Amino acid sequence: MGRFERWISGGFRRLFSFNPVLADRLALSGKSLGKIIDLFLATWMGKSGTMIIVAFLAFALGADLFLPYDPSESSSEILEDVSWDHWFGTDQRGRDVFTRTAHGTTASLIIGFVAMAISMILGTVVGLASGYWGGWRDEVIMRVNDVFLSIPWLVLMIVIASIWGSRDLFSIIVVIGITGWSTTARIVRAQVLSIKERQFVERAKAIGSGEWHIIRKHIFPNVVPLIFANAILTVAIAILSESTLSFLGLGPQDVDTWGRILDEANNYSAAIAGPYAFIIMPGLCIVFVILGFTFIGYAMDEVLNPKLRRR
């Protein structure tokens, strides 16, 4: 038994010792969760990805507590180079780039997680409906899905963002969320087509279980691991999507994000005239956070899919 497997199951038993039946049930669930965590942390990608994301979360949470500058406060130190006072230099309005990058971490992570949630909900609902009911409904839904898949995601986002017109955080999250569901829908549908033909589903139908009961109790729980692994990778795609939109001038204008900082640095030719950290550091943040989520996604896929697990 692994460390987390032992800790979590034992913790539930001690915490709910007043109700032995509930304690045993929770301990069994905790044992499964602990086993997944142990397998996840046994992979180098799981460890590396977790360390990267935890570091960025600490960076975002510590922005308001430890950084001395206001990210919106202008000064006369315009486009200053890296110094002890300004670790990433200053921007075109004299604002501290390090502080703006730290606050941009919060906004970028919010965009990534909320847009991922929208994409996962839409993709899961569409995939479950298409795969389970099949027939003409499957044909109609998949043809609509094919339209979304055939259009390059960047072009689709630019068109929808331009039509939407609004440049606030909520609008950009919705734009990214509604353009990223199609791949999840295709993956969930393929899994549902396989699961619905298995014997336990046939037995549930034979004893008179309703369709919603079968979907909720038998099919959905079996596609959750696949959805979860895909969700982690979708966070990285959502952050990259926001950065791309912001670099093109279509991102949120009411908050600082890494993409917005990059756009401003590019407009003021920081890559040529400096300060170079103005454009390099937000770009590295994007690269590393996407790398962290990618590591976690592949590690979870390896843990949840025994065929990929090294023996």
DRENDO-1510 file (C-alpha; in Angstrom, 1 decimal, always signed):
<recs>
REC; n; res; u; v; w
REC; 1; MET; +0.0; +0.0; +0.0 .
REC; 2; GLY; +1.4; +3.4; -1.0 .
REC; 3; ARG; +1.9; +6.4; +1.3 .
REC; 4; PHE; -1.1; +8.5; +0.2 .
REC; 5; GLU; -3.2; +5.4; -0.1 .
REC; 6; ARG; -2.5; +4.6; +3.5 .
REC; 7; TRP; -2.8; +8.2; +4.7 .
REC; 8; ILE; -6.2; +9.0; +3.1 .
REC; 9; SER; -7.9; +5.7; +3.9 .
REC; 10; GLY; -6.6; +5.8; +7.5 .
REC; 11; GLY; -7.6; +9.4; +7.9 .
REC; 12; PHE; -11.2; +8.7; +6.8 .
REC; 13; ARG; -11.4; +5.8; +9.3 .
REC; 14; ARG; -10.2; +8.0; +12.2 .
REC; 15; LEU; -12.3; +11.0; +11.2 .
REC; 16; PHE; -15.6; +9.0; +10.9 .
REC; 17; SER; -14.9; +6.4; +13.5 .
REC; 18; PHE; -18.3; +7.2; +15.1 .
REC; 19; ASN; -20.0; +5.6; +12.0 .
REC; 20; PRO; -18.1; +2.4; +11.1 .
REC; 21; VAL; -20.2; +1.8; +7.9 .
REC; 22; LEU; -19.6; +5.3; +6.6 .
REC; 23; ALA; -16.0; +5.1; +7.6 .
REC; 24; ASP; -15.4; +1.9; +5.7 .
REC; 25; ARG; -17.1; +3.3; +2.6 .
REC; 26; LEU; -15.1; +6.5; +2.6 .
REC; 27; ALA; -11.9; +4.6; +3.4 .
REC; 28; LEU; -12.5; +2.4; +0.3 .
REC; 29; SER; -13.0; +5.5; -1.8 .
REC; 30; GLY; -10.0; +7.2; -0.2 .
REC; 31; LYS; -7.9; +4.1; -0.9 .
REC; 32; SER; -8.6; +4.4; -4.6 .
REC; 33; LEU; -7.9; +8.1; -4.6 .
REC; 34; GLY; -4.6; +7.6; -2.7 .
REC; 35; LYS; -3.5; +4.9; -5.1 .
REC; 36; ILE; -4.1; +7.2; -8.0 .
REC; 37; ILE; -2.0; +10.0; -6.3 .
REC; 38; ASP; +0.8; +7.5; -5.5 .
REC; 39; LEU; +0.9; +6.3; -9.1 .
REC; 40; PHE; +0.8; +9.9; -10.3 .
REC; 41; LEU; +3.7; +11.1; -8.1 .
REC; 42; ALA; +5.7; +8.0; -9.1 .
REC; 43; THR; +6.0; +9.4; -12.6 .
REC; 44; TRP; +8.6; +12.1; -13.3 .
REC; 45; MET; +6.1; +14.1; -15.4 .
REC; 46; GLY; +3.6; +14.1; -12.5 .
REC; 47; LYS; +6.2; +15.4; -10.0 .
REC; 48; SER; +7.6; +18.0; -12.4 .
REC; 49; GLY; +4.2; +19.3; -13.5 .
REC; 50; THR; +2.9; +19.5; -10.0 .
REC; 51; MET; +6.0; +21.5; -8.9 .
REC; 52; ILE; +5.6; +23.9; -11.8 .
REC; 53; ILE; +1.9; +24.6; -11.2 .
REC; 54; VAL; +2.3; +24.9; -7.4 .
REC; 55; ALA; +5.1; +27.4; -8.0 .
REC; 56; PHE; +2.8; +29.5; -10.2 .
REC; 57; LEU; +0.0; +29.3; -7.7 .
REC; 58; ALA; +2.3; +30.6; -5.0 .
REC; 59; PHE; +3.5; +33.3; -7.4 .
REC; 60; ALA; -0.1; +34.4; -8.0 .
REC; 61; LEU; -1.2; +34.2; -4.3 .
REC; 62; GLY; +1.8; +36.1; -3.1 .
REC; 63; ALA; +1.4; +39.0; -5.6 .
REC; 64; ASP; -0.9; +41.0; -3.3 .
REC; 65; LEU; +0.9; +40.0; -0.1 .
REC; 66; PHE; +4.6; +40.5; -0.8 .
REC; 67; LEU; +5.0; +42.8; -3.9 .
REC; 68; PRO; +5.6; +46.4; -3.0 .
REC; 69; TYR; +4.2; +48.0; -6.2 .
REC; 70; ASP; +0.6; +48.5; -7.5 .
REC; 71; PRO; +0.3; +46.9; -11.0 .
REC; 72; SER; -1.8; +49.9; -12.2 .
REC; 73; GLU; +0.4; +52.7; -10.7 .
REC; 74; SER; +2.3; +54.7; -13.3 .
REC; 75; SER; +5.7; +56.4; -12.6 .
REC; 76; SER; +8.3; +58.4; -14.4 .
REC; 77; GLU; +10.6; +55.3; -14.7 .
REC; 78; ILE; +9.5; +54.5; -18.2 .
REC; 79; LEU; +11.0; +51.4; -20.0 .
REC; 80; GLU; +13.7; +51.0; -17.3 .
REC; 81; ASP; +16.0; +48.0; -17.6 .
REC; 82; VAL; +16.2; +45.2; -15.0 .
REC; 83; SER; +17.4; +46.4; -11.6 .
REC; 84; TRP; +17.1; +45.5; -7.9 .
REC; 85; ASP; +14.0; +47.7; -7.7 .
REC; 86; HIS; +12.4; +46.4; -10.8 .
REC; 87; TRP; +13.4; +42.7; -11.4 .
REC; 88; PHE; +11.7; +42.6; -14.9 .
REC; 89; GLY; +12.1; +46.3; -15.6 .
REC; 90; THR; +9.3; +48.7; -16.2 .
REC; 91; ASP; +6.8; +49.2; -19.1 .
REC; 92; GLN; +5.7; +52.2; -21.2 .
REC; 93; ARG; +3.9; +53.8; -18.3 .
REC; 94; GLY; +6.5; +53.1; -15.7 .
REC; 95; ARG; +4.7; +50.2; -14.1 .
REC; 96; ASP; +6.7; +47.3; -12.6 .
REC; 97; VAL; +6.6; +44.4; -15.0 .
REC; 98; PHE; +7.3; +41.8; -12.3 .
REC; 99; THR; +4.2; +42.9; -10.4 .
REC; 100; ARG; +2.1; +43.0; -13.6 .
REC; 101; THR; +3.4; +39.5; -14.5 .
REC; 102; ALA; +2.5; +38.1; -11.0 .
REC; 103; HIS; -1.0; +39.6; -11.2 .
REC; 104; GLY; -1.3; +38.3; -14.7 .
REC; 105; THR; -0.7; +34.8; -13.4 .
REC; 106; THR; -4.0; +35.0; -11.5 .
REC; 107; ALA; -6.0; +36.2; -14.5 .
REC; 108; SER; -4.4; +33.6; -16.8 .
REC; 109; LEU; -5.1; +30.7; -14.5 .
REC; 110; ILE; -8.7; +31.9; -14.0 .
REC; 111; ILE; -9.2; +32.0; -17.7 .
REC; 112; GLY; -7.6; +28.6; -18.1 .
REC; 113; PHE; -9.7; +26.8; -15.5 .
REC; 114; VAL; -13.1; +28.5; -16.2 .
REC; 115; ALA; -12.8; +28.1; -19.9 .
REC; 116; MET; -11.8; +24.5; -19.4 .
REC; 117; ALA; -14.9; +23.9; -17.3 .
REC; 118; ILE; -17.1; +25.4; -20.0 .
REC; 119; SER; -15.5; +23.3; -22.7 .
REC; 120; MET; -15.7; +20.1; -20.6 .
REC; 121; ILE; -19.4; +20.6; -19.7 .
REC; 122; LEU; -20.4; +21.3; -23.3 .
REC; 123; GLY; -18.2; +18.5; -24.8 .
REC; 124; THR; -19.3; +15.9; -22.2 .
REC; 125; VAL; -23.0; +16.7; -22.7 .
REC; 126; VAL; -22.8; +16.6; -26.4 .
REC; 127; GLY; -20.6; +13.4; -26.4 .
REC; 128; LEU; -22.9; +11.6; -24.0 .
REC; 129; ALA; -26.1; +12.5; -26.0 .
REC; 130; SER; -24.5; +11.7; -29.4 .
REC; 131; GLY; -23.0; +8.4; -28.3 .
REC; 132; TYR; -25.8; +7.0; -26.3 .
REC; 133; TRP; -28.9; +7.8; -28.4 .
REC; 134; GLY; -27.2; +7.5; -31.8 .
REC; 135; GLY; -29.4; +7.5; -35.0 .
REC; 136; TRP; -30.3; +10.7; -36.6 .
REC; 137; ARG; -29.4; +12.7; -33.5 .
REC; 138; ASP; -25.9; +11.4; -33.6 .
REC; 139; GLU; -25.6; +12.3; -37.3 .
REC; 140; VAL; -26.8; +15.8; -36.7 .
REC; 141; ILE; -24.7; +16.4; -33.7 .
REC; 142; MET; -21.5; +15.0; -35.3 .
REC; 143; ARG; -22.0; +17.0; -38.4 .
REC; 144; VAL; -22.1; +20.2; -36.3 .
REC; 145; ASN; -19.1; +18.9; -34.4 .
REC; 146; ASP; -17.2; +18.3; -37.7 .
REC; 147; VAL; -17.8; +22.0; -38.6 .
REC; 148; PHE; -16.1; +23.1; -35.4 .
REC; 149; LEU; -13.3; +20.6; -35.9 .
REC; 150; SER; -12.7; +21.6; -39.6 .
REC; 151; ILE; -12.3; +25.3; -38.8 .
REC; 152; PRO; -8.9; +26.2; -37.4 .
REC; 153; TRP; -9.4; +27.1; -33.7 .
REC; 154; LEU; -7.5; +30.4; -34.0 .
REC; 155; VAL; -9.6; +31.6; -36.9 .
REC; 156; LEU; -12.8; +30.5; -35.1 .
REC; 157; MET; -11.8; +32.4; -31.9 .
REC; 158; ILE; -10.9; +35.5; -33.8 .
REC; 159; VAL; -14.3; +35.5; -35.7 .
REC; 160; ILE; -16.4; +34.9; -32.5 .
REC; 161; ALA; -14.4; +37.5; -30.5 .
REC; 162; SER; -14.8; +40.1; -33.2 .
REC; 163; ILE; -18.5; +39.4; -33.5 .
REC; 164; TRP; -18.9; +39.5; -29.7 .
REC; 165; GLY; -17.2; +42.8; -29.5 .
REC; 166; SER; -16.7; +42.9; -25.7 .
REC; 167; ARG; -13.2; +42.8; -24.4 .
REC; 168; ASP; -13.7; +41.9; -20.8 .
REC; 169; LEU; -12.5; +38.8; -18.9 .
REC; 170; PHE; -15.9; +37.1; -18.9 .
REC; 171; SER; -16.4; +37.5; -22.6 .
REC; 172; ILE; -13.0; +36.1; -23.5 .
REC; 173; ILE; -13.5; +33.1; -21.2 .
REC; 174; VAL; -16.8; +32.3; -22.9 .
REC; 175; VAL; -15.3; +32.7; -26.4 .
REC; 176; ILE; -12.5; +30.3; -25.5 .
REC; 177; GLY; -14.9; +27.9; -23.8 .
REC; 178; ILE; -17.4; +27.6; -26.6 .
REC; 179; THR; -14.7; +27.0; -29.2 .
REC; 180; GLY; -12.9; +24.2; -27.4 .
REC; 181; TRP; -15.6; +21.6; -26.7 .
REC; 182; SER; -15.6; +19.7; -30.0 .
REC; 183; THR; -12.5; +17.5; -29.4 .
REC; 184; THR; -13.9; +16.5; -26.0 .
REC; 185; ALA; -17.3; +15.7; -27.5 .
REC; 186; ARG; -15.6; +13.4; -30.1 .
REC; 187; ILE; -13.5; +11.6; -27.4 .
REC; 188; VAL; -16.5; +11.1; -25.1 .
REC; 189; ARG; -18.7; +9.9; -27.9 .
REC; 190; ALA; -16.2; +7.2; -28.9 .
REC; 191; GLN; -16.0; +6.0; -25.3 .
REC; 192; VAL; -19.8; +5.9; -24.9 .
REC; 193; LEU; -20.2; +3.9; -28.0 .
REC; 194; SER; -17.9; +1.3; -26.5 .
REC; 195; ILE; -19.4; +1.3; -23.0 .
REC; 196; LYS; -23.1; +1.2; -24.0 .
REC; 197; GLU; -22.5; -2.3; -25.6 .
REC; 198; ARG; -21.1; -3.9; -22.5 .
REC; 199; GLN; -22.9; -6.4; -20.5 .
REC; 200; PHE; -23.5; -4.4; -17.3 .
REC; 201; VAL; -25.4; -1.8; -19.4 .
REC; 202; GLU; -27.4; -4.5; -21.1 .
REC; 203; ARG; -28.3; -5.9; -17.7 .
REC; 204; ALA; -29.4; -2.5; -16.5 .
REC; 205; LYS; -31.7; -2.2; -19.5 .
REC; 206; ALA; -33.1; -5.7; -18.9 .
REC; 207; ILE; -34.2; -4.9; -15.3 .
REC; 208; GLY; -36.0; -1.8; -16.5 .
REC; 209; SER; -33.5; +1.0; -15.6 .
REC; 210; GLY; -34.3; +4.3; -17.3 .
REC; 211; GLU; -32.0; +6.0; -19.8 .
REC; 212; TRP; -31.1; +8.8; -17.5 .
REC; 213; HIS; -30.3; +6.3; -14.7 .
REC; 214; ILE; -28.1; +4.3; -17.0 .
REC; 215; ILE; -26.2; +7.4; -18.3 .
REC; 216; ARG; -25.8; +8.8; -14.7 .
REC; 217; LYS; -24.9; +5.6; -12.9 .
REC; 218; HIS; -23.2; +3.4; -15.5 .
REC; 219; ILE; -21.9; +5.4; -18.5 .
REC; 220; PHE; -20.8; +8.7; -17.1 .
REC; 221; PRO; -18.7; +7.3; -14.2 .
REC; 222; ASN; -16.8; +5.3; -16.8 .
REC; 223; VAL; -15.9; +8.3; -19.0 .
REC; 224; VAL; -14.9; +10.6; -16.1 .
REC; 225; PRO; -11.2; +9.5; -16.0 .
REC; 226; LEU; -11.0; +10.2; -19.8 .
REC; 227; ILE; -12.6; +13.6; -19.3 .
REC; 228; PHE; -10.4; +14.5; -16.4 .
REC; 229; ALA; -7.2; +13.7; -18.2 .
REC; 230; ASN; -8.4; +15.7; -21.2 .
REC; 231; ALA; -9.4; +18.6; -18.9 .
REC; 232; ILE; -5.9; +19.1; -17.7 .
REC; 233; LEU; -4.6; +19.5; -21.2 .
REC; 234; THR; -7.5; +21.8; -22.0 .
REC; 235; VAL; -6.4; +24.3; -19.3 .
REC; 236; ALA; -3.1; +24.7; -21.1 .
REC; 237; ILE; -4.8; +25.2; -24.5 .
REC; 238; ALA; -7.1; +27.8; -22.9 .
REC; 239; ILE; -4.2; +29.8; -21.5 .
REC; 240; LEU; -2.4; +29.7; -24.8 .
REC; 241; SER; -5.6; +30.7; -26.6 .
REC; 242; GLU; -6.0; +33.8; -24.4 .
REC; 243; SER; -2.4; +34.7; -24.9 .
REC; 244; THR; -2.8; +34.5; -28.7 .
REC; 245; LEU; -6.0; +36.6; -28.6 .
REC; 246; SER; -4.4; +39.2; -26.4 .
REC; 247; PHE; -1.3; +39.4; -28.6 .
REC; 248; LEU; -3.6; +40.1; -31.5 .
REC; 249; GLY; -5.4; +42.8; -29.6 .
REC; 250; LEU; -8.6; +40.8; -29.0 .
REC; 251; GLY; -8.0; +39.8; -25.4 .
REC; 252; PRO; -9.4; +41.2; -22.1 .
REC; 253; GLN; -8.7; +44.8; -21.5 .
REC; 254; ASP; -10.0; +45.0; -17.9 .
REC; 255; VAL; -7.3; +42.8; -16.3 .
REC; 256; ASP; -3.6; +42.2; -16.8 .
REC; 257; THR; -2.8; +38.8; -18.5 .
REC; 258; TRP; +0.5; +37.5; -19.8 .
REC; 259; GLY; -0.8; +37.9; -23.4 .
REC; 260; ARG; -1.7; +41.5; -22.8 .
REC; 261; ILE; +1.7; +42.3; -21.4 .
REC; 262; LEU; +3.3; +40.6; -24.4 .
REC; 263; ASP; +1.2; +42.6; -26.7 .
REC; 264; GLU; +2.2; +45.9; -25.1 .
REC; 265; ALA; +5.9; +44.8; -25.1 .
REC; 266; ASN; +5.6; +44.1; -28.8 .
REC; 267; ASN; +3.9; +47.4; -29.5 .
REC; 268; TYR; +6.8; +49.3; -27.8 .
REC; 269; SER; +9.5; +47.2; -29.6 .
REC; 270; ALA; +10.9; +45.7; -26.3 .
REC; 271; ALA; +12.4; +42.8; -28.3 .
REC; 272; ILE; +14.6; +45.3; -30.1 .
REC; 273; ALA; +15.1; +48.3; -27.8 .
REC; 274; GLY; +14.5; +46.7; -24.4 .
REC; 275; PRO; +13.9; +46.2; -21.6 .
REC; 276; TYR; +14.2; +42.6; -22.9 .
REC; 277; ALA; +12.6; +41.1; -19.7 .
REC; 278; PHE; +9.4; +43.1; -20.6 .
REC; 279; ILE; +8.8; +40.6; -23.4 .
REC; 280; ILE; +10.9; +37.6; -22.4 .
REC; 281; MET; +9.5; +36.9; -18.9 .
REC; 282; PRO; +5.7; +36.8; -19.6 .
REC; 283; GLY; +6.6; +34.6; -22.6 .
REC; 284; LEU; +8.5; +32.2; -20.4 .
REC; 285; CYS; +5.6; +32.1; -17.9 .
REC; 286; ILE; +3.3; +31.0; -20.7 .
REC; 287; VAL; +5.8; +28.4; -21.8 .
REC; 288; PHE; +6.4; +26.9; -18.3 .
REC; 289; VAL; +2.7; +26.9; -17.2 .
REC; 290; ILE; +1.7; +25.1; -20.4 .
REC; 291; LEU; +4.5; +22.7; -19.9 .
REC; 292; GLY; +3.4; +22.0; -16.3 .
REC; 293; PHE; -0.2; +21.3; -17.3 .
REC; 294; THR; +1.0; +19.2; -20.2 .
REC; 295; PHE; +3.2; +17.1; -17.9 .
REC; 296; ILE; +0.2; +16.6; -15.5 .
REC; 297; GLY; -2.1; +15.7; -18.3 .
REC; 298; TYR; +0.2; +13.1; -19.7 .
REC; 299; ALA; +1.0; +11.7; -16.3 .
REC; 300; MET; -2.8; +11.4; -15.5 .
REC; 301; ASP; -3.3; +9.7; -18.8 .
REC; 302; GLU; -0.6; +7.2; -18.0 .
REC; 303; VAL; -2.1; +6.6; -14.5 .
REC; 304; LEU; -5.7; +6.2; -15.6 .
REC; 305; ASN; -4.9; +4.1; -18.7 .
REC; 306; PRO; -3.2; +0.9; -17.7 .
REC; 307; LYS; -2.0; +0.2; -21.2 .
REC; 308; LEU; +0.3; +3.3; -21.1 .
REC; 309; ARG; +1.6; +2.5; -17.6 .
REC; 310; ARG; +5.2; +1.2; -17.4 .
REC; 311; ARG; +5.3; -2.2; -15.7 .
</recs>
